Amino acid sequence: MHMPEIEKLDQEIGDGDHIFNVQRGIKACY
């Protein structure tokens, strides 16, 4: 279910923010 772009963002963003950003990205996709 993980997209390469999200994984790349995961690595670029810190552990604190990446969860929130991934959730935002998922909501944006759907």
PDBQT receptor file of N, H, CA, C and O in Angstrom, charges set to zero:
ATOM      1  N   MET A   1       0.834  -1.198   0.000  1.00  0.00    +0.000 N 
ATOM      2  CA  MET A   1       0.000   0.000   0.000  1.00  0.00    +0.000 C 
ATOM      3  C   MET A   1       0.872   1.254   0.000  1.00  0.00    +0.000 C 
ATOM      4  O   MET A   1       0.399   2.354  -0.285  1.00  0.00    +0.000 OA
ATOM      5  N   HIS A   2       2.157   1.070   0.325  1.00  0.00    +0.000 N 
ATOM      6  H   HIS A   2       2.541   0.177   0.557  1.00  0.00    +0.000 HD
ATOM      7  CA  HIS A   2       3.058   2.222   0.358  1.00  0.00    +0.000 C 
ATOM      8  C   HIS A   2       3.490   2.608  -1.046  1.00  0.00    +0.000 C 
ATOM      9  O   HIS A   2       3.852   1.752  -1.853  1.00  0.00    +0.000 OA
ATOM     10  N   MET A   3       3.448   3.897  -1.329  1.00  0.00    +0.000 N 
ATOM     11  H   MET A   3       3.153   4.592  -0.674  1.00  0.00    +0.000 HD
ATOM     12  CA  MET A   3       3.930   4.389  -2.615  1.00  0.00    +0.000 C 
ATOM     13  C   MET A   3       5.363   4.884  -2.468  1.00  0.00    +0.000 C 
ATOM     14  O   MET A   3       5.741   5.375  -1.405  1.00  0.00    +0.000 OA
ATOM     15  N   PRO A   4       6.155   4.763  -3.513  1.00  0.00    +0.000 N 
ATOM     16  CA  PRO A   4       7.554   5.211  -3.463  1.00  0.00    +0.000 C 
ATOM     17  C   PRO A   4       7.669   6.667  -3.020  1.00  0.00    +0.000 C 
ATOM     18  O   PRO A   4       8.585   7.022  -2.280  1.00  0.00    +0.000 OA
ATOM     19  N   GLU A   5       6.741   7.506  -3.472  1.00  0.00    +0.000 N 
ATOM     20  H   GLU A   5       5.997   7.217  -4.074  1.00  0.00    +0.000 HD
ATOM     21  CA  GLU A   5       6.813   8.927  -3.112  1.00  0.00    +0.000 C 
ATOM     22  C   GLU A   5       6.642   9.103  -1.611  1.00  0.00    +0.000 C 
ATOM     23  O   GLU A   5       7.348   9.894  -0.986  1.00  0.00    +0.000 OA
ATOM     24  N   ILE A   6       5.700   8.360  -1.037  1.00  0.00    +0.000 N 
ATOM     25  H   ILE A   6       5.127   7.717  -1.544  1.00  0.00    +0.000 HD
ATOM     26  CA  ILE A   6       5.462   8.475   0.406  1.00  0.00    +0.000 C 
ATOM     27  C   ILE A   6       6.668   7.957   1.172  1.00  0.00    +0.000 C 
ATOM     28  O   ILE A   6       7.065   8.531   2.186  1.00  0.00    +0.000 OA
ATOM     29  N   GLU A   7       7.251   6.860   0.677  1.00  0.00    +0.000 N 
ATOM     30  H   GLU A   7       6.928   6.393  -0.147  1.00  0.00    +0.000 HD
ATOM     31  CA  GLU A   7       8.437   6.324   1.350  1.00  0.00    +0.000 C 
ATOM     32  C   GLU A   7       9.569   7.337   1.296  1.00  0.00    +0.000 C 
ATOM     33  O   GLU A   7      10.310   7.492   2.266  1.00  0.00    +0.000 OA
ATOM     34  N   LYS A   8       9.708   8.027   0.171  1.00  0.00    +0.000 N 
ATOM     35  H   LYS A   8       9.106   7.901  -0.617  1.00  0.00    +0.000 HD
ATOM     36  CA  LYS A   8      10.758   9.039   0.050  1.00  0.00    +0.000 C 
ATOM     37  C   LYS A   8      10.489  10.178   1.028  1.00  0.00    +0.000 C 
ATOM     38  O   LYS A   8      11.407  10.660   1.691  1.00  0.00    +0.000 OA
ATOM     39  N   LEU A   9       9.238  10.607   1.118  1.00  0.00    +0.000 N 
ATOM     40  H   LEU A   9       8.492  10.215   0.579  1.00  0.00    +0.000 HD
ATOM     41  CA  LEU A   9       8.887  11.650   2.079  1.00  0.00    +0.000 C 
ATOM     42  C   LEU A   9       9.162  11.168   3.491  1.00  0.00    +0.000 C 
ATOM     43  O   LEU A   9       9.624  11.931   4.339  1.00  0.00    +0.000 OA
ATOM     44  N   ASP A  10       8.873   9.885   3.742  1.00  0.00    +0.000 N 
ATOM     45  H   ASP A  10       8.497   9.265   3.053  1.00  0.00    +0.000 HD
ATOM     46  CA  ASP A  10       9.128   9.292   5.050  1.00  0.00    +0.000 C 
ATOM     47  C   ASP A  10      10.569   9.513   5.469  1.00  0.00    +0.000 C 
ATOM     48  O   ASP A  10      10.845   9.876   6.613  1.00  0.00    +0.000 OA
ATOM     49  N   GLN A  11      11.489   9.293   4.535  1.00  0.00    +0.000 N 
ATOM     50  H   GLN A  11      11.266   8.999   3.606  1.00  0.00    +0.000 HD
ATOM     51  CA  GLN A  11      12.908   9.396   4.855  1.00  0.00    +0.000 C 
ATOM     52  C   GLN A  11      13.328  10.857   5.006  1.00  0.00    +0.000 C 
ATOM     53  O   GLN A  11      14.181  11.179   5.834  1.00  0.00    +0.000 OA
ATOM     54  N   GLU A  12      12.729  11.738   4.205  1.00  0.00    +0.000 N 
ATOM     55  H   GLU A  12      12.036  11.476   3.533  1.00  0.00    +0.000 HD
ATOM     56  CA  GLU A  12      13.136  13.142   4.244  1.00  0.00    +0.000 C 
ATOM     57  C   GLU A  12      12.592  13.834   5.487  1.00  0.00    +0.000 C 
ATOM     58  O   GLU A  12      13.258  14.689   6.072  1.00  0.00    +0.000 OA
ATOM     59  N   ILE A  13      11.376  13.461   5.889  1.00  0.00    +0.000 N 
ATOM     60  H   ILE A  13      10.835  12.767   5.414  1.00  0.00    +0.000 HD
ATOM     61  CA  ILE A  13      10.748  14.098   7.051  1.00  0.00    +0.000 C 
ATOM     62  C   ILE A  13      11.135  13.340   8.310  1.00  0.00    +0.000 C 
ATOM     63  O   ILE A  13      11.401  12.139   8.259  1.00  0.00    +0.000 OA
ATOM     64  N   GLY A  14      11.167  14.039   9.441  1.00  0.00    +0.000 N 
ATOM     65  H   GLY A  14      10.951  15.014   9.483  1.00  0.00    +0.000 HD
ATOM     66  CA  GLY A  14      11.523  13.388  10.704  1.00  0.00    +0.000 C 
ATOM     67  C   GLY A  14      10.455  12.407  11.165  1.00  0.00    +0.000 C 
ATOM     68  O   GLY A  14       9.342  12.396  10.640  1.00  0.00    +0.000 OA
ATOM     69  N   ASP A  15      10.800  11.586  12.147  1.00  0.00    +0.000 N 
ATOM     70  H   ASP A  15      11.704  11.595  12.573  1.00  0.00    +0.000 HD
ATOM     71  CA  ASP A  15       9.858  10.598  12.657  1.00  0.00    +0.000 C 
ATOM     72  C   ASP A  15       8.622  11.262  13.258  1.00  0.00    +0.000 C 
ATOM     73  O   ASP A  15       7.543  10.670  13.259  1.00  0.00    +0.000 OA
ATOM     74  N   GLY A  16       8.767  12.474  13.763  1.00  0.00    +0.000 N 
ATOM     75  H   GLY A  16       9.644  12.954  13.761  1.00  0.00    +0.000 HD
ATOM     76  CA  GLY A  16       7.638  13.146  14.404  1.00  0.00    +0.000 C 
ATOM     77  C   GLY A  16       6.582  13.590  13.408  1.00  0.00    +0.000 C 
ATOM     78  O   GLY A  16       5.387  13.448  13.666  1.00  0.00    +0.000 OA
ATOM     79  N   ASP A  17       7.017  14.134  12.255  1.00  0.00    +0.000 N 
ATOM     80  H   ASP A  17       7.988  14.250  12.046  1.00  0.00    +0.000 HD
ATOM     81  CA  ASP A  17       6.067  14.715  11.310  1.00  0.00    +0.000 C 
ATOM     82  C   ASP A  17       5.594  13.727  10.261  1.00  0.00    +0.000 C 
ATOM     83  O   ASP A  17       4.515  13.905   9.697  1.00  0.00    +0.000 OA
ATOM     84  N   HIS A  18       6.375  12.688   9.983  1.00  0.00    +0.000 N 
ATOM     85  H   HIS A  18       7.252  12.543  10.442  1.00  0.00    +0.000 HD
ATOM     86  CA  HIS A  18       6.078  11.850   8.824  1.00  0.00    +0.000 C 
ATOM     87  C   HIS A  18       4.749  11.128   8.985  1.00  0.00    +0.000 C 
ATOM     88  O   HIS A  18       4.058  10.896   7.993  1.00  0.00    +0.000 OA
ATOM     89  N   ILE A  19       4.372  10.769  10.205  1.00  0.00    +0.000 N 
ATOM     90  H   ILE A  19       4.933  10.958  11.011  1.00  0.00    +0.000 HD
ATOM     91  CA  ILE A  19       3.102  10.062  10.392  1.00  0.00    +0.000 C 
ATOM     92  C   ILE A  19       1.945  10.978  10.005  1.00  0.00    +0.000 C 
ATOM     93  O   ILE A  19       1.032  10.564   9.291  1.00  0.00    +0.000 OA
ATOM     94  N   PHE A  20       1.986  12.219  10.477  1.00  0.00    +0.000 N 
ATOM     95  H   PHE A  20       2.727  12.555  11.057  1.00  0.00    +0.000 HD
ATOM     96  CA  PHE A  20       0.918  13.172  10.181  1.00  0.00    +0.000 C 
ATOM     97  C   PHE A  20       0.860  13.457   8.683  1.00  0.00    +0.000 C 
ATOM     98  O   PHE A  20      -0.225  13.539   8.107  1.00  0.00    +0.000 OA
ATOM     99  N   ASN A  21       2.011  13.606   8.058  1.00  0.00    +0.000 N 
ATOM    100  H   ASN A  21       2.892  13.539   8.526  1.00  0.00    +0.000 HD
ATOM    101  CA  ASN A  21       2.051  13.913   6.629  1.00  0.00    +0.000 C 
ATOM    102  C   ASN A  21       1.553  12.745   5.798  1.00  0.00    +0.000 C 
ATOM    103  O   ASN A  21       0.878  12.945   4.788  1.00  0.00    +0.000 OA
ATOM    104  N   VAL A  22       1.879  11.523   6.211  1.00  0.00    +0.000 N 
ATOM    105  H   VAL A  22       2.427  11.360   7.032  1.00  0.00    +0.000 HD
ATOM    106  CA  VAL A  22       1.386  10.349   5.485  1.00  0.00    +0.000 C 
ATOM    107  C   VAL A  22      -0.127  10.282   5.591  1.00  0.00    +0.000 C 
ATOM    108  O   VAL A  22      -0.802   9.973   4.609  1.00  0.00    +0.000 OA
ATOM    109  N   GLN A  23      -0.667  10.566   6.762  1.00  0.00    +0.000 N 
ATOM    110  H   GLN A  23      -0.118  10.818   7.560  1.00  0.00    +0.000 HD
ATOM    111  CA  GLN A  23      -2.121  10.563   6.938  1.00  0.00    +0.000 C 
ATOM    112  C   GLN A  23      -2.755  11.618   6.043  1.00  0.00    +0.000 C 
ATOM    113  O   GLN A  23      -3.785  11.370   5.415  1.00  0.00    +0.000 OA
ATOM    114  N   ARG A  24      -2.137  12.797   5.984  1.00  0.00    +0.000 N 
ATOM    115  H   ARG A  24      -1.300  12.998   6.493  1.00  0.00    +0.000 HD
ATOM    116  CA  ARG A  24      -2.657  13.857   5.117  1.00  0.00    +0.000 C 
ATOM    117  C   ARG A  24      -2.597  13.427   3.659  1.00  0.00    +0.000 C 
ATOM    118  O   ARG A  24      -3.522  13.688   2.891  1.00  0.00    +0.000 OA
ATOM    119  N   GLY A  25      -1.501  12.764   3.279  1.00  0.00    +0.000 N 
ATOM    120  H   GLY A  25      -0.749  12.552   3.903  1.00  0.00    +0.000 HD
ATOM    121  CA  GLY A  25      -1.347  12.315   1.898  1.00  0.00    +0.000 C 
ATOM    122  C   GLY A  25      -2.402  11.291   1.530  1.00  0.00    +0.000 C 
ATOM    123  O   GLY A  25      -2.949  11.322   0.428  1.00  0.00    +0.000 OA
ATOM    124  N   ILE A  26      -2.689  10.381   2.454  1.00  0.00    +0.000 N 
ATOM    125  H   ILE A  26      -2.245  10.356   3.350  1.00  0.00    +0.000 HD
ATOM    126  CA  ILE A  26      -3.699   9.357   2.189  1.00  0.00    +0.000 C 
ATOM    127  C   ILE A  26      -5.065  10.014   2.022  1.00  0.00    +0.000 C 
ATOM    128  O   ILE A  26      -5.823   9.652   1.123  1.00  0.00    +0.000 OA
ATOM    129  N   LYS A  27      -5.382  10.980   2.887  1.00  0.00    +0.000 N 
ATOM    130  H   LYS A  27      -4.767  11.274   3.617  1.00  0.00    +0.000 HD
ATOM    131  CA  LYS A  27      -6.672  11.665   2.783  1.00  0.00    +0.000 C 
ATOM    132  C   LYS A  27      -6.754  12.429   1.467  1.00  0.00    +0.000 C 
ATOM    133  O   LYS A  27      -7.823  12.513   0.863  1.00  0.00    +0.000 OA
ATOM    134  N   ALA A  28      -5.631  12.986   1.021  1.00  0.00    +0.000 N 
ATOM    135  H   ALA A  28      -4.763  12.918   1.512  1.00  0.00    +0.000 HD
ATOM    136  CA  ALA A  28      -5.619  13.736  -0.227  1.00  0.00    +0.000 C 
ATOM    137  C   ALA A  28      -5.850  12.803  -1.411  1.00  0.00    +0.000 C 
ATOM    138  O   ALA A  28      -6.499  13.175  -2.389  1.00  0.00    +0.000 OA
ATOM    139  N   CYS A  29      -5.310  11.580  -1.313  1.00  0.00    +0.000 N 
ATOM    140  H   CYS A  29      -4.783  11.278  -0.519  1.00  0.00    +0.000 HD
ATOM    141  CA  CYS A  29      -5.453  10.625  -2.414  1.00  0.00    +0.000 C 
ATOM    142  C   CYS A  29      -6.892  10.140  -2.523  1.00  0.00    +0.000 C 
ATOM    143  O   CYS A  29      -7.399   9.912  -3.621  1.00  0.00    +0.000 OA
ATOM    144  N   TYR A  30      -7.540   9.986  -1.385  1.00  0.00    +0.000 N 
ATOM    145  H   TYR A  30      -7.128  10.172  -0.492  1.00  0.00    +0.000 HD
ATOM    146  CA  TYR A  30      -8.914   9.485  -1.421  1.00  0.00    +0.000 C 
ATOM    147  C   TYR A  30      -9.886  10.622  -1.167  1.00  0.00    +0.000 C 
ATOM    148  O   TYR A  30     -11.098  10.407  -1.157  1.00  0.00    +0.000 OA
TER     149      TYR A  30
